[in-house]
Amino acid sequence: MRFAATSKKLGSVPDNATVNAHVGIGGRPEGGFGLKVKLMVSLPGRGRKIAERDHFICPYSGVIKGNIKVI
């Protein structure tokens, strides 16, 4: 988060910022198995802009693009 914030001068990441991940695996309707990942980000203040930048530069986000719903 700090890299994303400083690379685009989006401000500083608060010390109380958190990211929690919940990962699961299960069957897919078409067969086989799939992953389900829920990331919960808490960034008080200008957090939305920093989180959007994080999502853009994150290697995991790049891999899942078009394959997993991101909200």
N, C-alpha and C positions, 0 to 999 in steps of 0.2 A: 504494500500500500504506500509506503513512504517513497519508493521509487516512482510510482505512478503520480503521486502528488507533486513531487519536486520536478519531475521531467516536464510537466506542463504548467508549472507554477500555480497549482490549484490550492495552495495553502499547506498547512502542516496537518499531519495525522494526529489526533488527540491520543494521549497516553491510555485512555480507556476504550480505545477502538478494539473490537473483537471480531473474529470470524469463527463460526462453528460449522462443522461439516457433519452431515448425517448421510451415510452411504449404505445402500442396500442392494441386494441382487435378487432377481426373481425371473419367472418365466415371461416370455413375450407372447402375445396372441398368435403370431405367425410361427412360433416355435423357437426353441433355443432359449438362451438366457440373456438378460440385459441388466444394466446397472441403473440405479436410481440415486441421484445425488442431490441433496438439498444443502445449499450454502446460505447461512444466515449471517449477514454483515451488519455490525453496529458501528456507525461512524457519525457521531454527533457533529452538528455544524454543516460544513460543506460536503458531507459524506456522499451524497448522490453523485456528484461530479467525479469524485475520486473513485468510487465503486465502478462507475461506467468506464473510466480509464483503465482500471484494473482488469475489467472484463475484456477490454480491447486488446491488452498486451499479454494476458495470461495464456500460457501454452495449453492448459487444460481447456480453456474456452475455445481456442483454435481447433482442437481436436474434436470437440463435440458440436461445433457449428453445423447446423442443419440436421443434427441427429437427435438432439435432446432439447426439449422445451426450456427456455430460460425466461424467468419472470422477474 
